[in-house]
Amino acid sequence: MKRSFLFGIGVLLFAGVANAQTVGGANDVTPLPKPNAEEQVATFGGGCFWSMSEAMLELKGVNKVISGYAGGTTKNPTYDQVASKTTGHAECSQVYYDPKVISFAAIARAFFFAHDPTELNRQGPDEGTEYRSIAFYRTPEEKNIIVGLIREINRSKHYPKAIVTQVVPFTTFYPAENYHQGYYRLNPSSTYIMQVSKPKVMKFRKVMHAELKLEFQK
């Protein structure tokens, strides 16, 4: 998926991942689901949405997570357009959750441990504004929660550098192509998943162990 990573591991791997992306129709997009009456929605971007979406989906109270694009200006952008760095979008995960089971604050906290929020316009081998750390708020209360968490985590020195996450009002989220949805679970033997995504998810499980669904606490 990630061009910078693929260049680093060679043309052969690039071909393999590129072929995997086209299976099922590279431009197929399912309409964005609407939250049901008992759900609320949160949107975050922290590098590749394959690992971020998997991490957030493993939290108690999270019903589904959609990978997509937010924070830009182009309507209905494609993956290639976002990767061209001309649309302003970031790869994001939209989280549908039950507020009776998990709070927005808990999900926002999990977001800060599902990636490295101190890296500017990159995550690991993936470089570019589409991989920036970005947190969206829908209400003033959500903004205060995010800003408060940034202060708290910075004070704790959990990360050696200061958090650079953008905190911006939510506008529009566009779902990514179908082949991106659930990619982590559907492609466990993918080189990118094994070398980049899985270590991030495993680290997340250790930090957020108590907040995970039971099957991920083992």
Helices and strands as residue ranges (DSSP letters): H 3-9, H 11-22, E 40-46, H 49-57, E 62-70, H 79-83, E 90-97, H 104-113, E 122-123, E 126-127, G 129-131, E 133-137, H 140-156, E 166-169, E 173-175, G 178-180, H 183-186, H 191-192, I 193-197, H 198-207, G 209-211, G 214-216
